[in-house]
């Protein structure tokens, strides 16, 4: 009596593994590649909100109040985003704007997703396109009227 698999089943396991692996890898890569932009957006939203909140604590009687408000917001923004690795090429001086006009403080971050290419490889899949598919800039903004 012969034991083992019949001859017609000899390569089935390898083919099944290849099909399952492709699906597994696509799901895994999607999770990993979308996690970083989502983490960045959450950090940008939190840091702009915190920069605005910290600026509210300034005494309006402070000399050169508008400059003090923007300097406080800039310092807090830099402190909040100090954890970002250098590979992301985030530069708060270039990628963010802080304005105080008419009693309204606005802190905005515009981070071009092209800077992510150095840290996160984008795959171009036929029929699907670029993965992850992101907008041209990741944008977060917070404002508060004093």
Backbone bond lengths (Angstrom), bond angles and torsions (degrees), N, CA, C in turn:
res aa  C-N    CA-C-N  psi(-1)  N-CA   C-N-CA  omega(-1)  CA-C   N-CA-C  phi
1 X - - - 1.424 - - 1.525 110.05 -
2 X 1.285 115.08 138.71 1.457 121.60 -177.30 1.526 109.27 -94.47
3 X 1.350 117.86 133.05 1.469 120.11 177.21 1.524 109.35 -110.12
4 X 1.329 116.11 162.44 1.464 120.69 179.94 1.509 111.58 104.73
5 X 1.301 115.20 -170.91 1.458 121.28 -177.88 1.521 111.03 -82.08
6 X 1.306 116.75 146.75 1.462 118.61 173.23 1.522 110.11 -63.32
7 X 1.316 116.87 157.70 1.457 121.37 -175.65 1.520 112.90 -62.48
8 X 1.306 118.94 -32.92 1.460 120.05 -177.50 1.534 112.87 -69.88
9 X 1.338 119.71 -11.68 1.458 124.10 -179.67 1.533 112.57 -99.52
10 X 1.312 118.77 5.67 1.454 121.98 -169.38 1.536 115.19 -59.14
11 X 1.306 122.08 -38.53 1.463 122.70 -177.34 1.523 113.98 -105.07
12 X 1.305 118.04 7.11 1.470 121.43 -175.55 1.524 112.37 -64.19
13 X 1.305 118.00 -39.75 1.462 121.27 -178.35 1.528 110.19 -64.30
14 X 1.303 117.70 -41.99 1.464 120.86 179.61 1.529 111.41 -64.56
15 X 1.325 116.88 -40.14 1.468 120.22 179.05 1.522 110.74 -67.84
16 X 1.330 116.89 -43.38 1.466 120.49 177.78 1.524 110.94 -61.76
17 X 1.339 116.90 -42.71 1.460 120.38 178.29 1.528 110.90 -61.07
18 X 1.309 117.30 -43.46 1.467 121.01 -179.58 1.530 110.87 -61.66
19 X 1.317 117.49 -43.02 1.469 120.42 179.67 1.522 111.85 -67.33
20 X 1.326 116.62 -43.82 1.462 120.50 179.76 1.529 110.54 -67.67
21 X 1.330 116.90 -39.57 1.461 119.89 -179.30 1.524 111.53 -63.02
22 X 1.303 118.51 -40.76 1.469 121.59 179.13 1.520 110.24 -61.35
23 X 1.313 117.44 -44.66 1.469 120.91 178.85 1.523 110.06 -65.88
24 X 1.323 118.07 -45.45 1.459 121.87 178.60 1.522 111.06 -59.98
25 X 1.322 116.96 -46.36 1.462 120.19 -179.52 1.530 111.55 -63.11
26 X 1.320 117.78 -40.11 1.474 120.84 179.13 1.524 110.99 -62.65
27 X 1.317 117.34 -43.94 1.473 120.86 179.09 1.529 110.02 -66.45
28 X 1.320 116.90 -45.19 1.463 120.83 179.99 1.528 111.26 -62.39
29 X 1.331 117.47 -45.68 1.462 120.40 179.64 1.526 110.97 -64.07
30 X 1.324 117.30 -38.61 1.458 120.42 176.73 1.517 111.70 -61.22
31 X 1.333 117.18 -44.16 1.466 120.78 178.29 1.530 111.44 -61.61
32 X 1.300 115.97 -47.44 1.464 120.01 -177.72 1.529 111.14 -68.30
33 X 1.324 117.37 -44.49 1.465 119.71 -174.28 1.530 112.97 -72.33
34 X 1.310 119.17 -26.71 1.462 120.48 177.07 1.528 112.29 -89.80
35 X 1.322 118.00 -15.03 1.461 120.55 179.75 1.523 112.21 -66.43
36 X 1.325 117.48 -42.24 1.464 120.40 -178.11 1.525 112.24 -64.70
37 X 1.332 120.55 -49.25 1.464 118.67 177.13 1.538 113.03 -61.83
38 X 1.322 117.63 -35.96 1.462 119.63 177.56 1.528 111.33 -67.59
39 X 1.319 116.73 -39.09 1.463 120.59 175.85 1.531 110.70 -63.75
40 X 1.325 116.68 -41.85 1.464 120.46 177.91 1.530 111.25 -62.46
41 X 1.329 116.73 -44.61 1.476 119.39 -179.92 1.529 110.80 -62.40
42 X 1.313 117.39 -42.82 1.458 120.53 178.62 1.527 110.42 -62.76
43 X 1.320 116.80 -42.04 1.471 120.76 179.15 1.520 111.26 -66.92
44 X 1.328 117.81 -41.04 1.457 120.80 179.19 1.530 111.03 -65.06
45 X 1.325 117.28 -43.14 1.464 119.95 178.00 1.518 111.53 -62.62
46 X 1.314 116.82 -44.49 1.461 120.64 -179.65 1.527 111.41 -66.43
47 X 1.330 117.70 -41.53 1.461 120.19 -176.99 1.531 112.04 -70.09
48 X 1.332 118.06 -38.17 1.471 118.80 177.16 1.520 110.53 -67.09
49 X 1.317 117.81 -40.48 1.470 120.52 178.25 1.523 111.33 -64.72
50 X 1.313 116.70 -40.89 1.463 120.14 179.96 1.525 111.37 -69.22
51 X 1.326 117.43 -36.00 1.473 120.44 177.14 1.524 110.66 -62.74
52 X 1.317 116.94 -41.24 1.470 120.64 178.08 1.524 110.10 -67.25
53 X 1.335 116.73 -43.63 1.469 120.54 -179.33 1.520 112.03 -60.65
54 X 1.322 116.70 -43.69 1.468 120.15 -178.67 1.524 111.77 -66.66
55 X 1.311 117.16 -31.29 1.461 120.85 -178.86 1.520 111.63 -71.52
56 X 1.314 117.98 -25.15 1.465 122.11 179.04 1.526 110.79 -64.47
57 X 1.320 117.03 -28.43 1.459 121.35 -175.97 1.522 113.72 -71.13
58 X 1.330 117.62 -11.37 1.459 119.60 -179.81 1.523 111.44 -69.84
59 X 1.299 115.43 143.91 1.466 121.39 177.01 1.529 108.85 -74.69
60 X 1.339 118.16 125.78 1.466 120.37 179.78 1.528 113.84 -61.32
61 X 1.336 117.23 -17.02 1.467 120.67 178.63 1.528 111.77 -82.02
62 X 1.304 117.72 -0.60 1.461 122.14 178.98 1.528 109.87 -61.32
63 X 1.328 115.24 138.80 1.461 119.63 178.24 1.527 109.05 -63.23
64 X 1.336 115.56 138.41 1.464 122.59 -178.91 1.535 110.46 52.39
65 X 1.324 114.54 55.37 1.463 122.69 -174.34 1.530 114.18 -54.62
66 X 1.352 120.60 -46.52 1.471 119.02 179.77 1.531 113.68 -58.55
67 X 1.318 116.55 -41.30 1.464 119.88 179.04 1.526 110.78 -67.81
68 X 1.327 116.59 -37.42 1.468 120.17 178.88 1.530 110.93 -66.21
69 X 1.336 116.18 -39.06 1.463 120.36 179.31 1.529 110.12 -63.71
70 X 1.326 117.38 -47.78 1.470 119.56 -179.03 1.530 111.54 -67.66
71 X 1.330 117.70 -35.21 1.466 120.47 178.36 1.531 110.61 -66.96
72 X 1.326 116.58 -39.77 1.459 120.28 177.84 1.528 110.43 -65.13
73 X 1.319 116.26 -43.27 1.463 120.22 178.64 1.527 110.63 -63.27
74 X 1.320 117.98 -42.42 1.469 121.78 179.46 1.526 110.79 -63.25
75 X 1.335 116.59 -44.09 1.463 120.25 -179.95 1.530 110.98 -63.11
76 X 1.325 116.74 -42.62 1.464 120.07 -179.85 1.529 111.26 -67.94
77 X 1.308 117.12 -38.31 1.463 121.03 177.51 1.528 110.26 -62.08
78 X 1.330 116.25 -44.72 1.469 120.37 177.97 1.526 111.08 -63.33
79 X 1.331 116.64 -39.59 1.462 120.39 179.95 1.527 111.21 -66.29
80 X 1.325 116.60 -42.75 1.459 121.05 -178.27 1.530 112.43 -66.35
81 X 1.322 117.04 -33.76 1.465 120.77 -175.52 1.527 113.24 -103.19
82 X 1.318 117.03 15.27 1.469 121.00 -179.79 1.533 111.81 -66.09
83 X 1.316 118.04 -21.34 1.462 121.63 -177.78 1.533 113.31 -75.04
84 X 1.342 117.70 -16.40 1.465 120.22 -176.87 1.525 110.64 -62.45
85 X 1.330 117.79 130.98 1.465 119.81 179.61 1.522 111.75 -69.27
86 X 1.317 115.89 153.79 1.458 121.72 -179.19 1.516 113.70 -61.99
87 X 1.333 117.81 -24.67 1.464 121.26 -178.94 1.530 112.14 -64.24
88 X 1.326 118.11 -21.00 1.463 121.33 179.50 1.525 112.68 -81.60
89 X 1.332 117.11 -10.30 1.469 122.85 178.09 1.527 112.77 54.13
90 X 1.320 117.40 37.73 1.458 119.90 176.69 1.519 108.58 -82.02
91 X 1.326 116.07 127.75 1.452 122.57 177.91 1.521 107.03 -126.85
92 X 1.319 116.66 109.02 1.466 120.83 -175.42 1.525 111.71 -60.98
93 X 1.318 117.74 -31.73 1.465 119.98 -179.45 1.522 111.67 -67.90
94 X 1.332 117.32 -32.12 1.461 121.89 -177.29 1.524 111.62 -96.18
95 X 1.330 116.75 -41.20 1.460 121.75 -172.41 1.525 114.19 -87.69
96 X 1.320 118.20 -0.48 1.460 119.66 179.64 1.523 110.92 -133.63
97 X 1.321 114.81 152.96 1.465 120.93 174.34 1.519 108.27 -130.08
98 X 1.323 114.58 140.46 1.459 121.52 178.23 1.515 106.85 -129.01
99 X 1.330 115.59 120.30 1.461 120.11 -179.89 1.527 109.35 -127.54
100 X 1.319 114.15 144.25 1.461 121.21 175.17 1.525 106.76 -131.44
101 X 1.303 116.34 98.47 1.464 120.81 179.66 1.518 109.55 -134.71
102 X 1.292 115.22 137.65 1.457 120.67 177.09 1.515 113.51 60.36
103 X 1.329 116.94 30.34 1.456 120.13 179.74 1.520 114.30 79.07
104 X 1.324 117.54 8.36 1.462 121.11 179.28 1.528 109.25 -115.03
105 X 1.333 115.68 121.95 1.456 121.50 175.98 1.524 107.86 -96.29
106 X 1.322 116.29 126.49 1.458 121.53 178.58 1.522 108.94 -125.74
107 X 1.318 115.09 126.05 1.465 121.95 176.63 1.521 106.86 -116.18
108 X 1.341 116.13 122.36 1.464 121.55 -176.30 1.518 109.95 -130.28
109 X 1.325 115.07 138.88 1.468 121.28 173.61 1.520 106.98 -118.37
110 X 1.325 116.13 127.55 1.462 123.62 173.62 1.519 107.02 -122.22
111 X 1.321 115.88 99.88 1.464 121.46 -176.81 1.526 109.26 -104.68
112 X 1.334 117.95 112.64 1.473 119.75 179.80 1.527 111.13 -66.53
113 X 1.313 116.28 130.42 1.464 119.50 -178.92 1.523 112.32 -70.77
114 X 1.322 117.14 -12.44 1.472 119.08 175.41 1.532 110.60 -63.97
115 X 1.334 117.26 -23.96 1.464 120.55 177.21 1.520 112.19 -70.99
116 X 1.319 117.10 -19.16 1.462 120.87 179.18 1.518 112.49 -73.61
117 X 1.329 117.49 -18.44 1.468 120.72 -176.48 1.520 112.75 -60.03
118 X 1.335 117.91 -29.39 1.457 119.84 179.65 1.530 111.59 -73.69
119 X 1.323 117.69 -31.44 1.457 121.22 -176.57 1.519 113.23 -98.16
120 X 1.311 117.00 -27.12 1.461 121.57 -174.87 1.520 109.21 -131.77
121 X 1.321 117.40 112.74 1.466 118.19 -179.87 1.521 111.40 -70.94
122 X 1.312 116.11 131.68 1.457 122.28 177.19 1.522 107.90 -92.61
123 X 1.304 117.15 131.81 1.456 121.59 175.21 1.516 108.96 -95.00
124 X 1.312 116.87 140.55 1.460 121.38 173.32 1.522 106.53 -110.70
125 X 1.321 115.19 109.91 1.460 121.00 -177.01 1.517 109.82 -103.17
126 X 1.327 117.75 137.80 1.459 119.97 179.58 1.533 110.47 -64.66
127 X 1.315 115.22 133.40 1.455 120.96 179.90 1.512 113.99 83.26
128 X 1.324 118.06 -19.09 1.465 121.74 -179.03 1.523 110.67 -109.79
129 X 1.304 116.62 -43.02 1.456 121.24 -178.77 1.516 110.78 101.84
130 X 1.309 115.71 -151.87 1.457 122.11 -176.33 1.530 110.62 -76.46
131 X 1.334 115.74 135.57 1.458 122.12 175.72 1.507 107.04 -126.51
132 X 1.297 120.68 119.99 1.449 127.66 3.89 1.525 111.62 -80.31
133 X 1.297 115.92 146.82 1.460 121.85 177.57 1.519 107.16 -90.76
134 X 1.325 115.39 112.80 1.462 121.58 -174.67 1.518 110.22 -125.60
135 X 1.338 117.31 158.11 1.463 119.12 173.38 1.534 110.00 -69.41
136 X 1.310 116.78 170.04 1.468 120.62 -178.09 1.527 111.72 -63.93
137 X 1.328 117.48 -33.42 1.468 121.15 177.93 1.513 109.46 -136.69
138 X 1.339 114.15 145.74 1.455 120.77 169.81 1.529 105.44 -92.52
139 X 1.330 117.06 122.35 1.463 121.10 -172.31 1.511 110.86 -123.61
140 X 1.325 114.85 131.74 1.459 121.60 175.13 1.518 107.44 -135.07
141 X 1.323 116.22 140.76 1.461 120.20 -177.82 1.517 110.17 -148.07
142 X 1.324 115.38 141.67 1.463 122.33 174.41 1.510 107.71 -137.08
143 X 1.321 115.91 143.56 1.467 119.39 177.73 1.520 109.27 -143.87
144 X 1.319 113.99 158.22 1.450 120.84 -179.68 1.518 109.05 -152.66
145 X 1.315 115.79 135.45 1.455 120.20 177.42 1.513 108.44 -93.50
146 X 1.337 115.92 127.54 1.461 121.64 -178.36 1.510 109.22 -88.20
